[in-house]
Amino acid sequence: MSVRVRFAPSPTGVLHIGSVRTALFNWLFARHNGGKFLLRIEDTDKLRSTDENTKSIFEILRWLDVDWDDEPVIQSTRVARHKDVALSLIEQGRAYYCYCTPEELAQKKELAVKNGRSYKYDGTCRGRKDKVDGVAPVVRLKAEMTGKTTVDDMVQGDVTIENSQLDDLVLLRSDGTPTYMLSVVVDDHDMGITHVIRGDDHLTNTFRQIQIYKACGWGVPCFGHIPLIYGSDGAKLSKRHGAASAEDYRSLGYLPEAISNYLLRLGWSHGDDEIISRDQAVEWFSFDNVGKSPSRFDMAKLQNLNAHYMRQRDNRSLLEYLLPFLTKVPDEEQKVRILQGMDSLKERAKTVIELADAAMIYVAAPDTFEDRCSKYATPRHLELLGKVRTIIETMPQLKEAALCESVKTLAKDEGVKLVEIAQAIRAALCGKLVSPSVFEIIAILGKNESVDRIDGFVSRFRNKI
């Protein structure tokens, strides 16, 4: 059997990071088995679905290098097909018109709750033959009332319920529009989906959807229900945990390869391997190693992975990636500076935002200074900076090692520690006290820029003394 799986997001909001993991697991399962990964946009909720959200879904999947086979299926274009299936079930006696009004159903539900019972539709209209004037009916499925339904789940194992727990679910609403339950089953069947892989919050839906498959006389696909992702506090991951959508993590400066690697390990394992390439993931992925328990999102682990992948990235590729995060657009000379300093810059950053912030030292002179910088703006420090300025100006070539030796000699001659002078230089050049080697920075900035920044710092703080 050729594997065919689908990812079916709804464009009613941004793509949740849990949905991204679902897409990734589907994609890996398809690629591992030489099958197809299909995309379906479930946009039948016209009040909440937007073209912008649909475009965002495509963009995020491309960003993560999760490519799909064939043209995406747009669910709203298939409404006529969904209706035809429901009407066909009526003709076969497997569905019926229900004329119970919303008020009547609400009263029945209220009575059930009052008596401590769970509510399900009682089948009042199952045998009704006559129409009710003035009432637009819904179409309900004649569900099996006896026996059991078992799902042989790829993650959860065998899960069984009594059919008596199920009710006659609605297939078409009173306005003739199909429900989610019907549309999903019809689309999965028509798309030839062999395996439905989704979050375990859909497990209850699966038992009801199997009833539709059986009523239609269609084969039932295999199911795999993945545990949800929780935040560090054990609650379902949401915006209050800091970030919940894939777009959030992209805007926070995380690389797509880090996101993919982290989500892969969030509920799936391959021994003790933590760093897993895309090729390895395709080769190793199976549902044998998907856990049954919810996973907790650990931001620190994601940051560590992101730091690893930033260090692994080609510097020029990383430069192109960080450009949109810079607070000022660099010219070509400044881009060259960033590239020259990239190896040192990326050793100290865990996100692209941190990297971009650090890289600004090669784009523009600081216009603000950390409060701590004033510690290195005393008359004595300003005097020492003047001597460093002379060293820079008189050196034939600015080489990191030679600069370091010259400033070491200066520190010894002046009876101060090297770190005192280095921090004063760092404050002047960067406006902050954490950066790569100040001697590397001077060599990359060049004489004119380095001298100008020292002069600016000295002028700024001399006036405050």
C-alpha positions in Angstrom: 0.0 0.0 0.0 1.4 3.4 -1.0 1.4 5.8 1.9 -0.7 9.0 1.5 -0.9 11.4 4.4 -2.3 14.9 4.7 -1.9 18.0 6.8 -5.2 19.9 7.0 -4.8 23.2 8.9 -7.7 25.7 9.2 -6.8 29.3 8.2 -8.7 30.8 11.0 -5.6 31.9 12.8 -1.8 31.6 12.9 -0.2 28.2 12.6 0.3 26.8 16.1 3.7 25.2 16.8 1.9 22.0 17.7 0.3 21.9 14.2 3.8 22.4 12.8 4.9 19.3 14.6 1.9 17.4 13.2 2.9 18.5 9.7 6.5 17.5 10.3 5.5 14.0 11.5 3.2 13.5 8.6 5.9 14.7 6.2 8.6 12.4 7.7 6.2 9.4 7.7 5.5 10.0 4.0 9.1 10.5 3.0 10.3 7.6 5.0 7.9 5.3 3.3 8.3 6.8 -0.2 4.7 8.0 -0.1 2.9 11.4 -0.6 2.4 14.3 1.7 -0.7 16.2 0.8 -1.9 19.6 1.9 -5.6 20.6 2.5 -6.8 24.0 3.6 -9.9 23.6 5.7 -11.5 27.0 5.1 -15.2 26.2 5.3 -15.5 28.6 8.3 -15.8 31.6 6.1 -16.3 34.1 8.9 -12.9 33.3 10.5 -10.8 32.0 7.6 -8.7 34.5 5.8 -6.5 34.5 2.7 -3.7 36.1 4.8 -3.7 33.1 7.1 -3.7 30.7 4.2 -0.7 32.4 2.7 1.0 32.3 6.1 0.5 28.5 6.3 2.2 28.1 2.9 5.0 30.4 3.8 5.7 28.7 7.2 5.8 25.2 5.6 8.2 26.5 2.9 10.3 28.2 5.6 10.6 24.8 7.4 11.3 23.0 4.1 8.2 20.9 4.5 7.2 20.5 0.8 3.9 19.0 -0.3 3.0 16.8 -3.3 0.3 17.8 -5.8 -1.8 21.0 -5.6 -3.3 21.9 -2.2 -6.9 21.0 -1.8 -9.1 23.9 -0.8 -12.0 22.4 1.2 -14.5 25.1 0.5 -14.4 24.2 -3.3 -15.7 20.8 -2.4 -18.9 21.7 -0.6 -21.2 20.3 -3.3 -19.4 16.9 -3.1 -19.9 16.9 0.7 -23.6 17.6 0.3 -24.0 14.9 -2.3 -22.6 12.3 0.1 -25.0 13.3 2.8 -28.0 13.1 0.5 -26.8 9.8 -0.8 -26.8 8.4 2.7 -30.4 9.6 3.1 -31.4 7.7 0.0 -29.7 4.6 1.4 -31.5 4.9 4.7 -28.2 5.6 6.5 -29.0 9.2 7.4 -32.2 11.1 8.1 -33.7 14.6 8.4 -34.0 15.9 11.9 -36.6 18.6 12.7 -35.8 19.1 16.3 -35.4 22.8 17.0 -32.4 24.3 18.7 -34.7 25.2 21.6 -35.9 21.6 22.0 -32.4 20.3 21.9 -31.3 22.9 24.5 -34.1 21.9 26.8 -33.1 18.2 26.5 -29.5 19.0 27.2 -30.4 21.1 30.2 -32.6 18.3 31.6 -29.8 15.7 31.1 -27.3 17.9 33.0 -29.8 18.6 35.7 -30.2 14.8 36.2 -26.4 14.2 36.2 -26.4 12.5 32.8 -24.1 13.3 29.8 -26.2 14.5 26.9 -26.4 13.0 23.4 -29.1 13.2 20.8 -31.9 10.8 21.7 -32.9 9.8 18.1 -36.3 11.5 18.2 -36.5 11.9 14.4 -34.8 8.6 13.4 -38.1 7.1 12.3 -39.9 10.3 11.3 -41.4 10.1 7.8 -43.3 13.4 7.6 -41.9 16.9 7.2 -42.4 19.7 9.7 -43.6 22.9 8.1 -41.6 26.0 8.9 -38.6 24.0 10.3 -35.4 23.7 8.3 -34.1 20.3 9.1 -30.5 19.1 9.7 -29.3 15.8 8.3 -28.1 13.3 10.9 -26.2 10.0 10.5 -27.8 6.8 11.7 -25.0 5.7 13.9 -24.5 2.1 15.1 -26.3 1.8 18.4 -24.9 -1.6 19.5 -21.5 -3.2 19.5 -18.1 -1.6 19.9 -15.7 0.5 17.8 -12.0 0.0 18.1 -9.2 2.2 16.8 -5.9 0.4 16.3 -3.9 3.6 16.8 -0.3 3.8 15.7 0.6 5.8 18.9 -2.0 5.0 21.5 -2.5 1.3 20.7 -6.0 -0.3 20.7 -8.6 2.1 22.0 -12.2 0.9 22.2 -15.6 2.5 23.1 -19.1 1.2 23.2 -21.2 2.4 20.2 -24.0 3.3 22.7 -21.8 6.2 23.7 -22.1 7.7 20.2 -25.0 9.8 18.9 -26.5 10.5 15.5 -24.1 13.3 14.6 -25.1 16.1 12.3 -23.9 15.8 8.7 -25.6 18.9 7.2 -26.7 21.9 9.1 -30.1 23.5 8.8 -28.8 25.9 6.2 -27.5 23.0 4.1 -23.8 23.5 4.9 -21.7 20.4 5.7 -20.2 19.9 9.1 -16.5 19.4 9.8 -17.1 15.7 10.6 -18.6 15.0 7.2 -16.2 17.2 5.2 -13.1 15.6 6.7 -14.2 12.1 6.0 -15.2 12.8 2.4 -12.0 14.7 1.6 -9.8 12.1 3.2 -11.5 9.4 1.2 -11.4 11.2 -2.1 -7.8 12.2 -1.6 -6.9 8.5 -1.0 -5.5 9.2 2.5 -4.1 5.9 4.0 -3.0 7.3 7.4 -4.5 10.1 9.4 -1.9 11.5 11.8 -3.1 14.3 14.1 -3.2 15.5 17.7 -4.8 13.2 20.3 -7.5 15.9 21.0 -9.1 14.5 17.8 -9.3 10.9 19.2 -13.0 11.3 20.2 -13.8 12.6 16.7 -12.2 9.5 15.2 -14.8 7.2 16.6 -17.6 9.3 15.2 -15.8 9.6 11.8 -15.4 5.9 11.6 -19.2 5.7 11.7 -19.3 7.9 8.6 -16.8 5.7 6.8 -18.8 2.6 7.5 -22.1 4.2 6.5 -20.5 5.2 3.2 -19.1 1.7 2.6 -15.5 3.1 2.5 -12.3 1.6 3.8 -11.1 3.2 7.1 -7.6 4.7 7.1 -5.0 4.0 9.8 -4.9 6.5 12.6 -2.1 7.9 14.7 -2.9 10.4 17.5 0.0 12.4 18.8 0.0 13.7 22.4 -0.3 17.4 22.7 2.6 19.8 23.6 2.4 21.4 27.0 4.1 24.4 28.4 6.7 24.3 31.3 3.8 24.5 33.8 2.0 21.4 32.4 -0.8 23.4 30.7 -1.5 23.2 27.0 1.0 25.4 25.2 -0.4 28.8 24.5 0.5 32.4 24.0 0.8 32.9 27.7 3.9 30.7 27.7 5.6 33.4 25.6 5.1 32.0 22.1 2.7 29.5 20.5 2.7 30.0 16.8 5.5 29.1 14.3 5.5 32.8 13.2 6.3 33.8 16.8 9.4 31.6 16.9 10.6 32.9 13.5 10.2 36.5 14.7 12.1 35.6 17.9 15.1 34.6 15.8 15.0 30.8 15.6 16.3 29.0 12.6 13.9 26.7 10.7 16.4 23.8 11.1 16.5 24.3 14.9 12.7 24.4 15.1 12.4 21.2 13.0 15.0 19.4 15.0 13.4 20.4 18.3 9.9 19.5 17.3 11.1 16.2 16.0 12.5 15.3 19.4 9.4 16.6 21.2 7.6 13.3 21.5 9.9 11.2 19.3 13.3 9.7 20.0 16.1 7.8 18.4 18.3 6.6 21.2 20.2 9.4 22.8 20.6 11.4 19.6 19.7 15.1 20.0 21.2 16.7 16.9 19.4 15.0 14.0 19.8 16.1 10.4 16.8 16.1 8.0 18.2 13.2 6.1 18.7 11.2 9.3 15.1 12.1 10.4 13.7 10.7 7.1 15.8 7.5 7.4 15.0 6.9 11.1 11.4 8.1 11.6 8.7 5.6 12.6 5.8 5.7 15.0 7.4 2.9 17.1 9.4 5.7 18.9 6.6 8.2 19.3 5.6 8.5 23.0 2.1 8.3 24.4 2.6 11.1 27.0 2.4 14.8 26.4 5.7 16.6 25.9 6.8 19.8 27.6 8.2 22.7 25.6 11.6 23.6 27.0 12.8 27.0 25.7 16.3 26.5 27.0 16.7 23.3 24.9 15.4 25.1 21.8 17.9 27.9 22.4 20.8 25.5 22.7 19.8 23.8 19.5 19.4 27.1 17.7 22.9 28.2 18.9 24.2 24.9 17.5 22.6 25.4 14.1 23.7 29.1 13.9 27.3 27.9 14.4 26.9 25.3 11.7 25.4 27.7 9.2 27.6 29.1 6.4 28.4 32.7 7.3 27.1 34.2 4.1 23.8 32.3 4.5 23.6 33.4 8.1 24.2 37.0 7.1 21.3 37.0 4.6 19.1 35.5 7.3 19.9 38.1 9.9 19.7 41.2 7.7 15.9 41.7 8.3 16.6 41.6 12.1 19.2 44.5 12.0 17.9 47.8 13.2 19.7 49.6 10.3 20.2 48.4 6.8 24.0 47.9 6.2 25.8 49.0 3.1 28.1 46.6 1.3 31.2 47.6 3.3 29.3 47.0 6.6 28.1 43.6 5.3 31.8 42.6 4.7 32.6 43.6 8.2 29.8 41.5 9.6 31.1 38.5 7.6 34.6 39.1 8.8 33.4 39.0 12.4 30.7 36.4 12.0 32.7 33.5 13.5 33.1 35.3 16.8 29.7 36.8 16.8 27.8 33.6 16.4 29.7 31.9 19.2 28.0 34.2 21.7 24.4 34.2 20.4 21.6 31.8 20.8 19.0 33.5 18.6 19.3 35.5 15.4 18.0 38.5 17.3 20.9 38.2 19.7 23.2 37.8 16.7 21.8 40.8 14.9 22.1 42.9 18.0 25.8 41.9 18.4 26.4 42.5 14.7 25.3 46.1 14.9 28.8 47.0 16.1 29.9 46.6 12.5 27.0 48.6 11.1 26.9 51.8 13.2 28.7 53.6 16.0 26.8 53.3 19.3 24.3 56.1 19.9 23.5 54.8 23.4 25.7 53.3 26.0 25.0 50.8 28.8 24.9 52.4 32.2 27.9 50.2 33.1 30.0 51.9 30.5 30.3 55.0 32.6 32.5 53.0 34.9 35.1 53.0 32.1 34.7 56.8 31.4 36.7 58.2 34.2 39.4 60.8 33.5 42.0 58.0 33.8 40.1 55.7 31.4 39.7 58.5 28.9 43.4 59.2 29.1 44.2 55.6 28.4 41.8 55.6 25.4 43.7 58.5 24.0 46.9 56.4 24.1 45.0 53.5 22.5 44.0 55.9 19.8 47.6 56.7 19.1 48.5 53.0 18.9 45.8 52.5 16.3 46.8 55.6 14.3 50.5 54.7 14.2 50.2 51.0 13.4 51.1 50.3 9.7 48.5 47.5 9.6 45.8 46.7 12.1 46.3 43.0 13.0 44.5 41.5 16.0 47.6 39.9 17.5 49.8 43.0 17.1 47.1 45.2 18.6 46.8 42.9 21.6 50.5 42.9 22.2 50.7 46.7 21.9 47.8 47.3 24.4 49.3 44.7 26.7 52.5 46.7 26.7 50.5 49.9 27.3 48.8 48.3 30.3 52.1 47.2 31.8 53.7 50.6 31.3 50.6 52.4 32.8 50.4 49.9 35.8 46.8 48.8 35.0 45.2 45.5 34.2 44.7 44.7 30.5 41.0 44.1 31.2 40.6 47.7 32.4 41.8 49.1 29.1 40.0 46.4 27.1 36.7 47.2 28.7 37.2 50.9 28.1 37.8 50.2 24.4 34.8 47.9 24.3 32.6 50.6 25.8 33.8 53.2 23.3 33.5 51.0 20.2 30.3 49.0 21.1 28.4 50.9 23.7 28.3 47.8 25.9 30.6 45.6 27.9 30.1 42.2 26.2 31.4 41.6 22.7 34.0 39.6 20.8 37.6 40.5 21.2 38.1 44.3 21.0 41.3 43.7 19.0 39.4 41.8 16.4 36.8 44.5 16.3 39.4 47.2 15.8 41.0 45.2 13.0 37.7 44.8 11.2 36.4 48.3 11.7 39.7 49.8 10.5 41.6 52.9 11.6 39.2 55.7 10.7 36.1 54.1 12.2 37.9 52.9 15.3 39.4 56.3 16.0 36.1 58.1 15.3 34.3 56.0 17.8 36.9 56.5 20.5 36.8 60.2 19.8 33.0 60.2 20.1 33.1 58.3 23.4 35.8 60.6 24.9 33.9 63.7 23.8 30.6 62.4 25.1 31.9 61.5 28.6 34.5 64.3 29.0 31.6 66.7 28.9 29.9 64.9 31.7 32.9 64.8 34.1 
